[in-house]
């Protein structure tokens, strides 16, 4: 009996752009499938943010809305969406650390694929997770009165801001997760993201904080991104918060891109 095999695809060099795209897509698919079968990751990325929106609305909406004179949903929903994206990055960072300690990164380093595909694939998966998380929170937000008054263009702009903010934060978490030793810094980052919910302009207006704390709250990265999304949703002012969000994101990328690449190479080669 003669076996007939399909024609082999034209081989591409490991360092080629084609190899990078194909291998990155496979890496992203691997990570997304793993997330979909990991209950804690699903809960942290989807259910937890949705529940937080409803809890904040039940507890704080009337008090904060009466204080500010506007619906708190337009600050609360962007805040929870971004915190959800940040928390998901922290959970992903813990998973990356497990891959480092188990030797999986070393095994992938020996595969005949583009060496950069592991990181680009992970960032692609992170971007997809951010889009899904933010979209899900925005959808839940419609229950409490959140509306994107600027239409589809406003939604796409909001997703772009969330991606810019979330990917830069994910880059930082990835760099920290690749540090050697048994450092618990990723866990501390996860705690910090939860604390950040109570010190930003999406939680309560900046004027509600003590005078000495107000500048810190108003210009910290999460507040800038929340204000930018709020402006994009309502058609309000966006120039300053959007510019500050771009600056903060650029700073994180500039500070942690090289440590991420160096840390991945070191972790893979030491396995």
Secondary structure, 3 states (H helix, E strand, C coil): CCCCCCCCCCCCCCCCHHHHHHHHHHHHHHHHHHHHCCHHHHHHHHHHHHHHHHHHHHHHHHHHHHHHCCCCHHHHHHHHHHHHHHHHHHHHHHHHHHHHHHCHHHHHHCCCCCCCHHHHHHHHHHHHHHHHHHHHHHHHHHHHCCCCCCHHHHHHHHHHHHHHHHHHHHHHHHHHHCCCCCCCHHHHHHHHHHHHCCCCCCCCCHHHCCHHHHHHHHHCHHHHHHHHHHHHHHCCCCHHHHHHHHHHHHHHHHHHHHHHHHHHHHHHHHC
